[in-house]
Amino acid sequence: MIRIGTRGSQLATTQAQTIADALTAAGHPAELVIIKTAGDLSAAPVAEIGVGVFTTAIRSALRNREVDVAVHSYKDLPTASDPDLFIAAIPPRADPRDALVSRDNLVLGELPAGSVIGTSSPRRAAQLRALGLGLEIRPLRGNLDSRLGKVTGGELDAVVVARAGLVRIGRTEVVSEAFDPVVMLPAPAQGALAVECRGDDAQLVRILAELDDPSTRSAVEAERALLAALEAGCTAPVGAIAEVVESIDEDGRIFAELSLRAGVAAEDGSDVIRASVVGPVDQAVRLGKDLAAELLELGAAELIGTGSRD
């Protein structure tokens, strides 16, 4: 029986169960093991608790052989790789966009100035402020249900959350608007899962590799390479989205390329720097590093601060 370590929230267990079901269907029975993390035990802003608050305890259990596999929301992982662990699979990505959930199902442009919007993310807050709509941004922690309850209970006019999470728990009916990346760039690796095991477990690495989606892996590697090159963590106001796209060469032949868009915003919304690049799919990491270098040349370092979690 393959033991899969996961946080205990509805979203985390739902994500992990999809991996357990896929492994079981392939002839490898699996079960979930619930692990409490620092992020689950504290209501403090994530930036105050530290990097990896939702992943460190699970990775420790993996190293200590208390579980065989860990399933993470990829965007929660620190950018530095762990020498003992290996991300054996990145399954097909869910919708990476951010979503607005508002009172009366209003879209962002319909919310009056002064409306109170809750978000746990400095990236979202910075991009919302940069739109210049006169919105009041309020910090927000808690699981998805508690965040949504702040709107239905009248405490907030709206919240911004990852649409992928709503898809996974079957709550897409509450989405008032899904933001095009032109309006709001998502967090690097948003909507993607990281399925991790010990690097020395060659048999399990091979089994998990069956769940890997090469296009998602390329996109996420580009986004994460950019984040690492900016020396910014998952709490920084950095957005990025990569996707494999079809291009046509001079002879009319169709081929695949990787398109990467990224941006850095001042937390007060006073400035936003954006850039993009297109290149070979097998050069994902290099594309991420190159685009980070371009953003730094444009002044991104001055805009990158610290904050709370996506």
C-alpha positions as MATLAB code, in Angstrom:
seq = 'MIRIGTRGSQLATTQAQTIADALTAAGHPAELVIIKTAGDLSAAPVAEIGVGVFTTAIRSALRNREVDVAVHSYKDLPTASDPDLFIAAIPPRADPRDALVSRDNLVLGELPAGSVIGTSSPRRAAQLRALGLGLEIRPLRGNLDSRLGKVTGGELDAVVVARAGLVRIGRTEVVSEAFDPVVMLPAPAQGALAVECRGDDAQLVRILAELDDPSTRSAVEAERALLAALEAGCTAPVGAIAEVVESIDEDGRIFAELSLRAGVAAEDGSDVIRASVVGPVDQAVRLGKDLAAELLELGAAELIGTGSRD';
ca = [
       0.000    0.000    0.000;
       1.430    3.370   -1.050;
       1.028    5.934    1.758;
       0.315    9.474    0.493;
       0.999   12.361    2.860;
      -1.302   15.378    2.641;
      -2.680   18.273    4.648;
      -6.123   17.678    6.115;
      -8.109   20.461    4.430;
     -10.904   19.573    2.022;
      -8.915   20.929   -0.897;
      -5.701   19.123    0.050;
      -7.377   15.763    0.626;
      -9.371   16.098   -2.606;
      -6.158   16.777   -4.532;
      -4.343   13.891   -2.880;
      -7.278   11.543   -3.443;
      -7.090   12.128   -7.217;
      -3.501   10.835   -7.063;
      -4.508    7.885   -4.867;
      -7.329    6.993   -7.257;
      -5.033    7.191  -10.296;
      -2.428    4.963   -8.642;
      -5.060    2.462   -7.503;
      -6.560    2.343  -11.001;
      -3.090    1.558  -12.356;
      -2.752   -1.384   -9.968;
      -0.910    0.384   -7.137;
      -3.246    0.631   -4.108;
      -2.807    3.858   -2.146;
      -4.161    5.505    0.996;
      -4.028    9.008    2.472;
      -2.117    9.940    5.629;
      -3.158   13.308    7.109;
      -0.320   15.502    8.375;
      -0.708   18.794   10.237;
       1.558   21.602    9.046;
       2.654   24.894   10.614;
       0.266   26.700    8.294;
      -2.644   24.643    9.604;
      -1.758   25.270   13.248;
      -1.373   29.064   13.029;
      -3.630   31.873   11.872;
      -0.682   34.269   11.497;
       0.262   35.626    8.062;
       2.340   33.058    6.221;
       5.261   35.453    5.763;
       5.555   35.600    9.565;
       5.554   31.802    9.965;
       8.167   31.225    7.271;
       8.757   29.628    3.880;
       7.312   26.154    3.386;
       4.673   26.434    6.106;
       2.316   24.117    4.230;
       4.961   21.655    3.012;
       7.816   21.255    5.528;
       6.030   18.816    7.870;
       4.881   16.656    4.964;
       8.372   16.564    3.480;
       9.801   15.626    6.873;
       7.366   12.707    7.088;
       8.487   11.656    3.603;
      12.179   11.754    4.554;
      11.445    9.836    7.771;
       9.615    7.143    5.767;
       6.330    7.779    7.571;
       4.772    8.230    4.119;
       5.907    7.162    0.639;
       4.528   10.049   -1.435;
       3.708   13.695   -0.761;
       1.139   15.700   -2.720;
       1.564   19.473   -2.624;
      -0.016   22.482   -4.245;
       3.114   23.194   -6.269;
       3.002   26.936   -5.641;
       3.442   26.317   -1.885;
       6.868   24.677   -2.319;
      10.053   26.679   -1.690;
      11.946   27.386   -4.918;
      15.112   25.695   -3.610;
      15.183   21.992   -4.505;
      15.560   19.311   -1.848;
      18.479   16.932   -2.554;
      16.759   13.957   -0.887;
      13.396   14.306   -2.618;
      12.234   14.132   -6.226;
       9.132   15.549   -7.899;
       8.287   12.442   -9.885;
       5.050   13.725  -11.401;
       3.327   16.979  -12.252;
      -0.154   15.894  -13.425;
      -2.214   17.919  -15.925;
      -2.760   21.380  -14.540;
      -6.152   22.728  -13.480;
      -7.249   26.222  -14.529;
      -4.397   28.488  -13.325;
      -6.446   31.699  -13.262;
      -7.510   33.688  -10.227;
     -11.239   33.955   -9.585;
     -13.472   36.611   -8.054;
     -16.288   35.498   -5.773;
     -18.499   38.484   -4.999;
     -21.804   39.479   -3.479;
     -24.671   39.538   -5.977;
     -22.353   37.851   -8.497;
     -20.866   41.209   -9.550;
     -17.790   41.235  -11.793;
     -14.816   43.319  -10.696;
     -15.728   46.350  -12.811;
     -19.209   46.436  -11.260;
     -18.010   46.638   -7.660;
     -18.307   50.243   -6.443;
     -15.290   52.152   -5.157;
     -14.699   51.375   -1.493;
     -15.787   47.749   -1.834;
     -13.874   45.477    0.549;
     -12.045   42.575   -1.108;
     -10.308   39.846    0.854;
      -7.173   38.104   -0.369;
      -4.384   36.151    1.281;
      -1.889   37.108   -1.416;
       0.350   40.185   -1.788;
       0.504   39.358   -5.515;
      -3.269   39.591   -5.889;
      -3.500   42.633   -3.626;
      -0.807   44.490   -5.580;
      -2.421   43.757   -8.945;
      -5.868   44.740   -7.655;
      -4.501   48.055   -6.364;
      -2.735   48.663   -9.682;
      -6.105   48.582  -11.464;
      -6.985   51.842   -9.728;
     -10.587   50.916   -8.908;
     -10.555   52.379   -5.389;
     -11.039   49.010   -3.717;
     -10.168   48.315   -0.083;
      -7.972   45.210    0.169;
      -8.178   43.239    3.403;
      -5.869   40.339    4.453;
      -7.552   36.938    4.576;
      -6.554   33.513    5.905;
      -8.465   30.275    6.255;
      -9.663   27.405    4.094;
     -11.738   27.966    0.979;
     -15.085   27.482    2.698;
     -14.284   30.025    5.410;
     -13.104   32.539    2.787;
     -16.278   32.120    0.756;
     -18.306   32.454    3.958;
     -16.912   35.963    4.482;
     -18.805   36.993    1.322;
     -22.063   35.166    1.953;
     -21.993   36.413    5.562;
     -21.625   40.024    4.422;
     -18.249   40.640    6.058;
     -16.605   41.179    2.657;
     -17.906   42.317   -0.716;
     -15.689   39.821   -2.535;
     -12.699   37.500   -2.263;
     -10.091   36.507   -4.836;
      -8.987   32.863   -4.769;
      -7.413   30.336   -7.113;
     -10.055   29.010   -9.508;
      -8.330   25.608   -9.492;
      -9.222   25.123   -5.847;
     -12.890   25.806   -6.536;
     -12.804   23.386   -9.469;
     -11.326   20.646   -7.305;
     -13.895   20.970   -4.498;
     -16.798   21.345   -6.939;
     -17.684   24.974   -6.170;
     -17.251   26.706   -9.536;
     -20.857   27.952   -9.391;
     -19.747   30.682   -6.968;
     -17.267   32.243   -9.425;
     -18.339   35.728  -10.502;
     -15.380   36.253  -12.816;
     -12.220   34.364  -13.808;
      -9.434   36.851  -14.460;
      -7.622   36.754  -17.765;
      -3.847   36.882  -17.125;
      -3.839   40.249  -18.898;
      -5.781   41.556  -15.880;
      -4.178   39.447  -13.152;
      -1.187   37.161  -13.604;
      -1.515   34.024  -11.454;
       1.128   32.769   -9.045;
       3.904   30.652  -10.569;
       2.703   27.005  -10.655;
      -0.849   27.945   -9.608;
      -3.257   25.113  -10.394;
      -0.465   22.513  -10.571;
       0.260   19.658   -8.177;
       3.697   18.346   -7.206;
       3.805   14.604   -6.529;
       6.982   13.962   -4.588;
       8.828   10.891   -3.330;
      12.270   10.008   -2.010;
      14.910   10.234   -4.709;
      16.365    6.837   -3.832;
      13.060    4.998   -4.396;
      13.606    4.170   -8.081;
      10.581    1.868   -8.318;
       8.190    4.489   -6.971;
       9.735    7.174   -9.184;
       8.877    4.986  -12.204;
       5.320    4.345  -10.974;
       4.608    8.026  -10.306;
       6.113    9.097  -13.627;
       3.065    7.560  -15.318;
       1.035   10.477  -13.884;
       3.341   13.177  -15.296;
       2.141   15.633  -17.945;
       5.103   16.936  -19.991;
       3.396   20.174  -21.077;
       2.439   21.068  -17.507;
       5.949   20.209  -16.316;
       7.536   22.494  -18.918;
       5.210   25.371  -18.038;
       5.729   25.020  -14.302;
       9.510   24.649  -14.630;
       9.650   27.922  -16.579;
       7.511   29.765  -14.033;
       9.431   28.396  -11.045;
      12.817   29.101  -12.658;
      11.737   32.708  -13.093;
      10.642   32.928   -9.455;
      13.930   31.443   -8.247;
      16.022   33.732  -10.455;
      14.182   36.743   -9.055;
      15.131   35.405   -5.605;
      11.477   35.740   -4.688;
       9.461   33.222   -2.710;
       5.863   32.067   -3.043;
       4.772   35.072   -0.962;
       6.239   37.749   -3.272;
       4.094   39.941   -5.598;
       5.264   38.012   -8.667;
       2.891   36.551  -11.250;
       3.753   34.218  -14.122;
       1.972   31.965  -16.588;
       3.517   29.677  -19.184;
       1.771   27.530  -21.762;
       2.711   25.357  -24.682;
       1.439   27.031  -27.862;
       1.431   26.178  -31.551;
       3.588   28.242  -33.911;
       4.139   28.065  -37.676;
       7.584   28.121  -39.274;
       8.549   29.681  -42.613;
       7.563   26.507  -44.454;
       4.097   26.446  -42.917;
       4.862   23.608  -40.518;
       3.270   23.676  -37.083;
       5.530   23.222  -34.067;
       5.230   23.660  -30.314;
       6.780   26.523  -28.364;
       6.637   27.659  -24.767;
       5.128   31.081  -24.108;
       5.956   32.673  -20.756;
       4.450   35.900  -19.395;
       5.420   37.381  -16.063;
       5.064   40.505  -13.999;
       6.119   42.100  -10.728;
       3.961   44.666   -8.940;
       4.663   47.167   -6.188;
       2.582   46.141   -3.168;
       0.846   49.522   -3.152;
      -0.063   49.104   -6.818;
       1.931   52.161   -7.885;
       3.984   50.284  -10.475;
       3.747   47.066  -12.482;
       6.525   45.632  -14.654;
       5.588   42.996  -17.233;
       7.549   41.090  -19.861;
       7.178   37.962  -21.991;
       9.241   35.473  -23.970;
       8.636   32.586  -26.373;
      11.089   29.761  -26.997;
      11.728   26.006  -27.248;
       9.653   23.796  -24.952;
      12.761   21.875  -23.886;
      14.421   25.100  -22.729;
      11.845   25.929  -20.054;
      14.311   26.666  -17.259;
      16.475   28.863  -19.479;
      13.413   30.818  -20.643;
      12.415   31.423  -17.038;
      15.885   32.643  -16.114;
      16.108   34.849  -19.216;
      12.764   36.498  -18.517;
      13.727   37.057  -14.879;
      16.903   38.786  -16.050;
      14.820   41.046  -18.294;
      12.465   41.907  -15.426;
      15.430   42.712  -13.185;
      16.848   45.006  -15.859;
      13.500   46.782  -15.893;
      13.657   47.359  -12.122;
      11.811   44.352  -10.670;
      14.133   43.998   -7.662;
      12.883   47.290   -6.242;
       9.282   46.087   -6.358;
       9.724   42.649   -4.800;
       8.800   42.590   -1.116;
       7.399   40.041    1.290;
       3.889   39.240    2.320;
       1.339   36.531    2.847;
       0.364   33.395    1.032;
      -1.413   32.838   -2.250;
];
